[in-house]
Amino acid sequence: MKDISYVGQKLRQLREKRGLTLAEVGKAIGKSPSLIGSVERIDRCPSLSSVLELAEFYEVPLSFLFEDDLDKYQKGIGEQVEKIMTQKSISTSELARKTDINYFKLADFLLGQTSLTLDQLEILANYLNIPVKHIIPQAVRYLSHIKRYLEALGLDNESTTNILNYIDSRLEN
C-alpha cells in the first residue's frame, strides 16, 4: 500500500484545530470514535466514503487532504481568488453577499486561514465567471494525489478513471 499517512495527519489537524474529540466527530458523521482514530492514524487504508464524509464534515475539498502543505494550499487559493476579485473590482462583502458564503468564512479563506468546499469554490467561480481550475491551478496535481489514494484503496482502473473524470468535470465549470 502506498503511504497516505499525510491524509490522516491532516484530518487530525482539522479535528484538533476545531477543538473536537474523536467521539464528537464520530457522532456527527455516524461513525465510531475508534474508526475516526483509525482513519487519522491510517492503521488500515480508510474507505473513500469515510474520507469523503470527513472532508464534507470539515468543509474542505477532498483535494485539500492530498496537498503536501496545508498553509501553502490555503494561501495560494485565497490569493488567487483575491487577485481575480481585484481585477474585477469586487469587494469581499459583495462576493460574500452574491454567493451566500459567510463573510467571515470568506475573509478567512482569502487570508489562507480556512478553506472552502468544492461546492463553495464552484459558486465563487461561477460568480467570477471563470473555471474552477483558474482558482485552483494546482488541480491537476491534486488529481494525481487522489489517483494515488484510489490506487491505494485497490480500486480497479475503470472505477478510478470514472471517479477522476467526475472530479475533473466538476473542476471544469
Secondary structure, DSSP 8 states (H G I E B T S, - for coil): ----HHHHHHHHHHHHHTT--HHHHHHHHT--HHHHHHHHHTSS---HHHHHHHHHHHT--HHHHH-S-HHHHHHHHHHHHHHHHHHTT--HHHHHHHHT--HHHHHHHHTTSS---HHHHHHHHHHHTS-HHHH-TTHHHHHHHHHHHHHHHT--HHHHHHHHHHHHHHHT-
